[in-house]
């Protein structure tokens, strides 16, 4: 039951503001009050931009009073991940090296959100430089899931997931280079979509093209599929400084109401290669029935991708290490000495991951390319027969801070990334979303829905069908 303004959806708030039932100032004040009252619980926000938010709310009220055209998110609060720039606001990237760095311009997708009328209320927590499947850093500390703050919120958009799950904001986009939108969505009981590569342009500098090693993209996080689709409509579209960005074809919001009775769905909780906790499997068995109830044809399958999960993880680490090590050059270009006097200011995990990692050879990199191509071919073989592939998002539920799992269902795993089923789609660029699939022992479970490249509308339509038949909005903790 909706009792507070902060319980309202982005779409609902935008309608109320357009109809004159609510004012942007009223919505912003309610949001700021909720953030200051609750943020200590999960540590979702690194920075709260009270003054900026109130100034933007005043501008939004002035636009209404003067009869100006209103954008689709006019007056709606949004939180921005602390890897992305908001003009005049600190972007720490979770690093002590940048704790005082103030952005001089907006990231392009942030500018698009502002143009649509959204109001920035703060920056959400992320691991240092976004490198992690959980969210912790030496600037702000760890972020917990609203379902149990002593347990991880996922990463690297963990602050965004927690802010949504604790109903601090209705919109909090993130970025995803290995599951960083979908993992927090799973662990915080919200909806997160990694769109097809190129749908949201990436114009980060100095090395934006490194985003293709592996594929990295921004993506919407929200409590409802409609809100995510609305924000994707705003953020999507070509940009002249990203030659890999693609044009929009229609409105993603339209897919929310689309029937799915013509969709063929392949269902494999473990993707045929990943260990998945039995309790997570049980939750997925329940949740996938919503697609059948909505009219889709669902077949249990055992995909043969031609590679195993260790192959995928090895290829991912090879490619990602090249990308991560390029951070050293970037830091040196900015006047830091990460190998010397600034080394102690970096999180030890980052030092292990980058500084002390063995540099991949060109032959190893090309072998990883072969694995990536085999994975693409395996998925395309499946998508030649099915529209969607449904799996677990994570093989486990949120675990206590600092206690990464060493095994799942008796199978030994790599503790930092061996429990996620998200990385394949960062190697191939397919769209994939995490949909709330239920709660196990008080902790949320995510169901991953992936589709053909550029069939983001199919993923959104199926996600919305799950939401209609198995709504999750009453599951959030008070």
N, C-alpha and C positions, 0 to 999 in steps of 0.2 A: 504494500500500500504506500503511495507517495504522500509523505507528510511534510517534507522539507523541500525547499527549492533545490538543495544540493542532491536530492534524490531524483530530480527530473532529468530527462534525457536532453541531449543537445537539440534534437529536433523539436521536442516539446517546449524547451526554453525559447528557441528561435520563433516558434509559432506564437507563443504567449507575448513576446516582445513586439512582434509585427502587429498583433491584434490589440496592443495597448493594455493587455492585462498585467503585464510586468514591465519594469523599466530596467535597462542595463545596469544602472547604479544599484538598484535593489538586488539584482542577481549577483553582481560583483561583491557587494558587501556581505551577502550571505555566504558566498564562496570563501572569501578571505577569513571570515569568522570561523567557518568549519575547518579550514586549513590550520589556523593558529590553535584551534581547540584540539585537533586530532593528530597533527603531524608528528608529535613526539612518540606516538604509538608505533608507527611503522617506519618513520624517517624517510618518507617518500620524497619530500621537497628538500633541495639544497638551498634554494633561494626563493623567497616569496616577494614578488614585485608589487607591493601594496600601492606605492605612488604611481607607478606606470599604469597599473590596472584601473585605478580611479580616474586617472587622466584620460585613458582610452574610453572609459565608461561615460565620462562627460562628453567626449567627442561623439560617442554613439547616440547619446541623448539629443545632442544638438542636431545631428543628422536627421533624427526622427522629427524633431520640432520644425525643421526647415523643409521637410517633405522630400529629402534626398532619397534616391533609390537605395534600398537596403540589400546587403548581401545575404547569402543563404545561412550564414552563421552570425548575423548581426547581434552583438551583445552577449554571445556565448563564451564562457570562460574556457581557456585552453592552457594546458601546461606543456612546456617544451623540454625535451631531454637535454641534459647539460653537456651534450656533445655539439649541440646546434646553437647557432648564434641568434640572439635577439639584440638589436641595436641598443647600446647603452646599458646592457646587463652583463654581469660576469658570466663567462663560459669557462668553468674550471676543467672540464673534461675529466673530473675526478682525480686530478693530479695536483700535488703541492707545487709543481712547477708553474701552474697556471691559476693558482687560487686568487690572484688579483687581476687576471686578464679581462678586460672589458671589450665587448664586441663593438666594432664601429659600423656594422651593417647587419641586416637580417639575412639568415640563410634563405635561399629562394622559396622553399616550401613555407617557411614562416611568413615571408612577405605575402604569399598567396593566402594564407590563413587570415592575416590582418586585412588584406583587401576584401576578403569575404565577410569582414565584420567581427571576427573572433577577437577576444580580449585576453592578452597574456597575463596570467596571474602568478607565474613562477617557473622555475627550472627544476626538473626531477633528477633524482640520483642515478648514477651509473658507475660501474667499475672504471678504474683508471684507463682512459682512452677507449672505453667501451669493450675492453678485452676480458670477457668473462661470462660464464653462464649463471653466475650469481652476482649480486650487487653489493660491493663493499669497496671502500677506498679510504685513504688517509686524510682526506679533506672533510668528509661528512660521516664516515662510518658505514655500517651495514644497514640495508633496508629489508624489512620483514614482510611476509604476506599478511594481509589483514585478517586472514583466517587463524593465524597463530604467529604473532610477530617474532617469536623465538625461532621461527623457521624462515628459510630463504624465500624471497619474492621472485627468484629467477633473474636472469640477466641477458643482455646488458641493459634492457629498458625496464629494470626492476622498479625504479622509482615511479615510472609511468603506470605500470601494472598495479602497484600498491595504491597510488593516488586514485585510480579508478575504483578498485575494489573496496576502498574505504570511503567511497562516495565524496571525495574532496573536489573532484572536477568531473565533467562529463566527457571531455576529450583530452587525450594525452598521447600524441603520436610518438613513435619510436623509430629505431633503425635496426636492421636485421642483416648480419653478415654470416650467421650460422644458427639462427633461431632466436635472435635477441628481441623480436616482437612476440613470437609465438610462445617461447618458454615462460616469460612473465604472464602472458595471457593465461596459460595453463595453470600456473602456480598461484595466480591471484583471482581466478574464477571470472575472467573477463574475455572479451573477444579481440583477437588480434589478427591482422591480415598482412602477410608479405606479398605484395602484388608481383605480377610478372616484371622481370627486370626491364627497366626503361619507362615504366608507367609513371613513376615519380622521378623526375630528373635528379641526377647527382652532379653537382657542380663544385664539390669541395676542392680546395687547392692546398698544396701545389700538385697533388698527385691523384686527381679524381679517377683516373683510369685504373688505379690500384683497386678500385671498388669491384673490379671484375676478376680479382684474384683472392678469394672467390667472390661471387656476386654479392654485392651489398646494396640495400635499398632502404629508404624510409618507408614506413607503413603505418596505417591507422590502428590505434588502440582505443577501445570504447567499451561501454557496458552493453550496448545493443548493436546489432548488425546494421540497422538503419543509420545510426550515428557514424559508424565506421565508413559506410558507403558515402554519406554526405561529405565527410572530411576528405575521402579519397577523391571525390569529384572536384573538390577545391584544389587539392595538391597535385593532381595528375596533369599531364600535358607536356608537350615538347619545350625544350629550353635551348637557345642557340649555343650555349657553352657546354652542353652535354650531347654529343653527336649520337649517343646510343638511346636518347630519350625518344619516346614514340607518341604519336598523336592520340588523342582521346577519340573513341568511337561510341558516341551515345553517353548516357548518364548512368553511372553505377547504381545510383539510388533506384532506378527503375527495376533493377534485378531483384530488389528486396521483395517485391510483391509477385514475382514471376512464378508460375507453377513449375514443379520439377518432375512431373509425371513422365516426361520423355527422357529423363536422365538415367543412364546406366552407371551403377556405382560398384566398384570393386572394394571389398572390405577385407583388410588384413591388419589386425591390431599391431602386429610386430613387423610389418612390411616384409615378412619372410626371413628377416636377418637380425632383428634386434631382440634382446631380452626385455620382457615387459612383466611387471609385477602382476600376480594373479588378481589382486583386488582392482588394479587398473583395467585389466581385461574384462572383469565382470561389469565395471561401470560402462565401458565402451559397448559391450553387448547390449546393455540397456539403451544407451544413447543412440546407437545406429538404427534402432527400430523406428526412430522418429522419421528417418528418411523414407523408410517403407510406408509408414503411416501417411506421409505426404505424397505418396504415389510413385516414388522412384523405384527402380528395379535394383535390388542389392544382392550381389553374389559374394559369398565368402571365397577368397582366392588365396593362393600361396605363390606370390610373385617370384619369378626367377629373373633376377636382375643381372645375373652373370658375375656378380661380385658379392662379397660379404660386408658386414658392418665395419670390420677392421680395415678392409681395403679403402672404404669410404673415409674413415677417420684418418688413416695414414695420408691419403691424398689431400684431405682437407688441411691437415697440419702442414704438409709440405707447401701448399699454396699460401695458406694463411701466414706461415712463418716468413715467407718472402714479403708479404704485405706488412706484417708487424715490424720486421727489421727495417723497413723503409722509414719507420717512425724515427729511428736513430738519426738518419740524415736530416729529417725535418726538424728535429729538436736541435741538432747542431747548427742548422741554418738559422734558427731563431736565437742562437747565442748560448745554448745550454751545453753542458758537458756530461751527457748521460753515462759515458764510460768512466768518467773521473769524478770530479767534485760534486756533481749532481746525482750520482748513482744512489746515494743513501736517501735521497728524497723520493725515489721511486718505490712503489710497493714491491716487497720481495717476490711476490708471485710474478710480477711483470719482469723483474730481473731474470728469474728462472726461465720465463717464457721467451724472452727476446735476447737479453744480453748473453745468457749462458747456453742458448740453443745452438745446436750445430747448424751451420748455414747449408741449406739444400744445394746440391749440385744441379747443373743444368739438366743432366741425365735424369736425376730424381724428379725434377720438375716436369720433364716431358713424360715420365712414367705416370706421374699423377694426372697429367692431361689424358693419358690413355684410359685410366680408371674413370675419369670424369666423362669421357666419351662413351665408355661402356655403360655407365649409369644412365646417361641421356638416352642411349639406344634402348636400354631395358625399360625405361619409363615410357618412351615413345611406343614401344611394342604394346605395352599395357594400355596406353591411351588410344591406340588404334582400335581397341575393342571396347574400352570403357571411357566415360566422360570424366569420372572422378575416382580418386583413390583415397580411402579413409583408413587412417591408422591412429595409434596413440600419438600425442604430441611429445610426451615424455614417458619414459618407462617406469617412472616412480612418482610419488607425490612429494610435496615440499619437505625437505629434510632440515634438521637443525643447522644453524650457522656454523660453518667450519667443519661439518661432518659429511663431506661429499661421499656418496655411496661407492663402495669397492666391489659390490656385487648386487645383482638383481636376480631373484628366483634361483639362487645357487650358481649363477653364471658370473664369473669375474669380469669386471669392466674397468675401463680407464675412468678414473673418478671425476674428471672435470667435464668431459663431454661424451662419455660412453653411455650416458642415460638419456640422451636426446635423440629424437628421430627427425630432426629438422634440417640437418646439414645437407642431405641430398639435394634439396631444392635450391640451396645457395650455390651448389655446383652446377645446376642445370638451368636455373632461372625461372622454373615453373611457379605459378602462384600457389600459395598454401596459407591456410588460416587455422587458428586454434579456436575451437568452439567449446564453451563449458559443457562438460559431459556428466556432471554429477559431483557428489562429495563422498569421500571414503574416510571414515573415522574423523570427520570434521574438516578434511582437507580436500581442496578442489582437484579435479581431473580434467585434462583437456583432450579433445578429440581433433585430430588434424585432418583437414579436408584439402586435398590438392587436386589441381586440374591441369588441363592442357595450357600450354603457353598462350597468353593473350585471351584465355577464356576465364578471366577474373569474374565475369558476370555469372558463370556457372557456379563458381565457388561461393560467391555472395548469395546466390539464390538458394543453394543447398544449406548454407549456414542459417539463412533466415527461416527456412523450413524447419530446421532443428529448433530454433528459438520459438517458433509458433507452437510446435507440438510438445516441446519440453522446456518451457520458460525457466530461466535460472535467476530471475531478478529478486526473488525472496530469499535467496541463499546467502546473501551478504551479511556479515556480522554487524550488529549494532555498535 
